[in-house]
Amino acid sequence: MNKSVQVFKNELFEVAARENGVNVELDAESVAIGLGWSREVNGKQYIRWDRVNKHLADFSYPQVGKGEYIPESYVYLLCMKAENDIAVAFQKFIAFDVLPQIRKNKVYIDPSATDGEIDAAVRFATPQKRRTAIMDATIDGKDSIFNVYEDIKEYIKRWTADEKVTAYKHIERVLLDKQDTYGKDVAFIHKVEELLRQVAKELDKVKNWKNGAEKRVLSKKINELTPPDLEDYYLIDYAPFTSNYIYEYNERIGKWVKTKAFKKWIENFPYEDLPYDPGIDWNKPIKMYLAFVHKKGVDVQNLIKATIDLIFKHYGYDDSKIEDVDFRAIRMGTVNSHKDGKIYFMLRNV
């Protein structure tokens, strides 16, 4: 058995669970049995996959079968579909027995736990411990704040998105406190600022993943409500390109062409920041919400079309599906340089 999979049992249920990134997943067959969506014939269990997949389709989740796993967020949604006593007991088993052993201990209490995992739990199990580790860390060397941060990242990789967001925000606060301890030592302050940027980027990635999971289960009614808040957008950690330098006139061929700088901006576009599934039906009309955070004085108005082209090209669809664009150019006082700019977007069916 894969070390990342562990089987949990009680007098009623047996379920296999594994970790996939920041998410916990449960064996689809175990879930179906636990929710009462199976039947026994001549001593053999037959899963009612048609019922399981019908309910998953209601949440825009792909079909599953034997040997596949379902993220815990969708397991809870399935629990709401199963209106029977056995399903309630199963949900309690998952909530009070399975997940606490995975999340609260962080290190599995079984022979597969390594000495390194156990040591990490001792060092980082609580916010206070993580704070102490960061405050005691040096700027350079083996015990540097960068190495301590990487150790914490490794330790919390099994946590849920919400737990990771809380942890990264706590790290940010501790680093700001540590920065204050260096007074006017510019070299040390710059080191802490460098790490703060790394933490901020990691935090943005987790939020993107979390928002993607939530957006996939938004109902049609919610999608038709008022425009979303900026915090609900997906984040692309990439500075908008100023529209003043997008095109230049080429006298040799007698027409306007893309500048070398703009071509480089396109080539380096961070497609890895885009969510795997933005939670829409690509065959239906789409409204796009787009926002740029940039340094004051940078003109990005004419960058809208180029950004839309890049995003839709990534997903392999024609942007002709877009019926409307809601655009906001946002200037934030904290963005002091061009490289700190960001792009936000969201797609909705209309």
N, C-alpha and C positions, 0 to 999 in steps of 0.2 A: 504493500500500500504506500502511496505517496506520503511522505512525511507531513505535507501540508494538509492532509485529510485526517480528521479524527472522528471516531464514532462515539456517540453519546447514547446512553440507554437509561430507561427507567422501567417500571413494571408494565407500562403500556406501549412505549414507543422506542424505536431505534432510528437514529438519524445520523447521516454522515455530513460533516461540515468542513469547509475549506476556506482559505483566505485568497482573495484575488485583488491585489492592490490594496485599496483602502476599504474594500467591501468584504463582507462575509457571505458566503453562498452555501445553500443547503441542497442536498441531493434531491432531485425532482421526484424520484420514485418514493423516497421516504416522506416527502411533503404530501404527495397525493394520498398515500396510505393514512398519514396522520390526519388529513382533512376528511377522510371517509370517502374518497373518490377511487375506490377499488372494490373488487368483489372476489370472493373465494370460490373456486370451482374445483372439486375433487382434491382439496388440500393445497391448491396453488392460487397465488394472488395474481389477479389480472387488473392492471391499472386502467382507469378510464381516461386515457390520454385525450380523448375528444373533449371531455369536460374541462380538464386542466388547461388545454390550449385555447378553448373558447374563452375562458375567463382571462387568460393572459393576453389574448388578442384585444380584449376590452381596454387593456392598459398599454396597447401598442408594443407589447413585448413579443419577440419571436417564439415560434413553437419549440417545445422541448420534448425529449424522449428519454428512454432508459440510459443511464450513465451520464446524463447532463445535470447541471446545477442551476439553481435559481437564486438571484440576489435576495438578501433578507428583506429589502424594502418591498419587493414583489410578493414575497411569501406572506407578509403582513396583509397586503392587499387581497391575496387569495383567501386568507383567513376570514376576511370580511364577507367574502362570497359564500363561504361554507357555513351555513346556519344550522349547525348541529352540535350536540354536547361534546362529541369526540374532538371536534375542531377547536373548541374552547380549551379543552384539556391539553391539546397539542400546542396551542399558542402559549399557554402558561409554561409548558415544558421548555419551549424555545426561549421564551423571555426570561424565565427565572433559573433555568438550569444550564442550557447550552451557551447562550451568549455571555453570561457573566463569567464563565470559565475561560472563554476566549478573550474577552475584553478587559475584565478587571484584573486578572492575573497577568495578562499580556504574554507571559511565557507559559506554554502548556505544562501542566503538572503531569508529565509522563516521561518515559525514558528518552524521548526524542529531543527534549530540551537540552541545549548545549551549555557548557560552562559560560560561554560568552553571553548567551541569552539570559542566563540567571544573573550574571554580573551586571548586565544592563538594567535588569529589573531593580536590582539593589541600588544602582546609581540614579535611575531616572523615574522610579515608580510614581512619584508625587510631584506636583508643581514646586514644592519647597526644595526637593532634591535636585530638580532640574535648575532651579534658580541658583542653588549653591554651587553646582557644577560649573555654570556659566560665569558666575562672579569670581570663582576661584581660578578660572582658566587664564592662561597667559595670552599674550598677543601673538607670539610666534612659538615655534618649537612643537614638540610632541604633544604637550598639553594645551595647545592653542585653542582659542574660542572656535576656530574653524573646525578643528578635529572633534571638539566636544559637540558642536552643532551636528556634524555628520553622524556621530554616535547616537544623538537624540533622534535624528531623522530615521535611522535604521531601527531604533527601538519603537517608534510610534507608527511604523509603516503598516502595522496590522490594525490600526484604529479606524473607526468610522470617519467619514468626512467631517462631521460636526466636531468630533473629538480632536481631530487634527487641526481644524480651524482654531479651536480654543487653545490648543498647545502652541501653535505658531504665533498667535496674538500674544500669548504669555511670554514667549521667547523675545518678541519685539520689545515688550515693556522692560524685560530684564536687561536687554542690550542697551536700551536708552539709559537705564540706571547705571550700567557699567560705564557707558560713555561719559556720564557726569563725573565718575571717579577719577578720570584722567585730566580733569581741569582744562588747561590750555595746551596740552601735548598734542599738537596737530597730527603727528604720525600715528599715534594710537587712535585718535578720534577717527581718522580716515579708515583705519582697519575695521573699526566697529561699523562705520557707515557702509563699507563694502559688504560686510556680513548682513547688515540690515537689508540691503538690496536683494541678497540671495534669499533671505527669509520671505521678503515681500513677494518675490517671484514664485516661490514654492506655495505660498498661501494663495496666490492667484490661481495656480494650477488646481489646487484642491477645490477651491470655490467653483472653478469651471466644471470639474467633474461632478460636484454636488449639484450644481444648478442643472447640469445636463440630465442627471437622474430624475430630478424633480420635474423638469419641463416635459419629460417624456410621458408623465402621467397627468399632465394638466388636462382638464376637461375642455370640451369645445366651448362651454359657457364661459369659463375663465379666460380662454383665449380671445373671446369677443369683448372683454371688458376694456376699461380705459388703458392707455399706453402704459407699459411697464416702467417701474423705477429703474434707475441706472444700475442699481445693485443686482437686478435680475438679468442684466445683459451678460453675454459671454465676453470675456476679456482676452484681447490679443496684446501681449506685452511687446509692442513694437511702435516706434514713434511714427506718427503720420508724416507723410512727405509734403513739403510745402508746394502748393500748386503753382507758385511763381517759377519753379524750375522743372516742371514736368515736360514741357516742349521747348524746342528751339528751332529756329528757321535754318534749314540747310540750303544755302544758295546754290550749291552744285546741282541738286536735283530739283530745286525750286519748290519745296514744300516743308511743312512743319513736321518734325520727327521727335521721338522721345529722347531726352537727354541721357547721357551715360549714367548720371547719378540716379535718375529715375529708374533706368533699366536695372541698376544694381539693387535699388530698393525692392523692386519686384522679385529679383532672383533670390534675395535673402528673406523674403516674406516667411514668417514662422508658422507654417501650416500645422506644425505639431501642437500649437496652442488652440487650434480649432477643435470643438467637441466632435467625438465620433458620430454622434447622432443629435442633431439640433432639435429633434422632437416635432417634426412637421411632416405633412404629406406632400411630397414633391410634385404630385400630379394635380394638386389643387392650387388656386391663386394664393399668392404669398404677399405679405406686407413685411418690409424690412425696416428695422429700427437701427439707426447707426449714430454713433457719437464718437467724437475725437477729443481727447485730452491733450493739450499741446501748450507750448510756450506762447506767451502773449506776443502778438505781432506776426505769427505764422499763419498764412492764408491756406486753408485746407478745403475751401468750399468746392473747388473743382476736382477734388480727389475722390468724391463719392463714387462716381462711375467706376474708376479703376479699382477701388476697394471691393465693390460689389462683384466685379468681373473675377477678381482673384478668389473670393470666397465661393462663388458658384462654380468656378472652374474646378476647385478642389473637390467639391461634392459631385462633379460630373453632370451638372444640370444647366439648362439654359436660363439665363436671368430674365427671359421674356415672361416668366411666370410671375414676376414682381408686378403688382398692381399699384403699389404705393410705397413711398419711402419717407420715413419720419427721421429727420436729421437734426442733430444738435451738435454744435461746436462749443466745447466747454473749455474755459480757461480757468485753471486752478492755480492759486498762489503758490502751492507747493511744487509746481513744475517749474524749476528754475533753468532747465536746460532742455534742448531739443531731444536728447536721447531718453529723457524720462517721460516722453509722451506715450500715450496708449490709445488703442482703438477698441471700442465696444460695439457689439452688434447683437441683434436678436431677430429671429424669424418667427412669423406667425401666419397661420392660414386665415384667410378672410372669406 
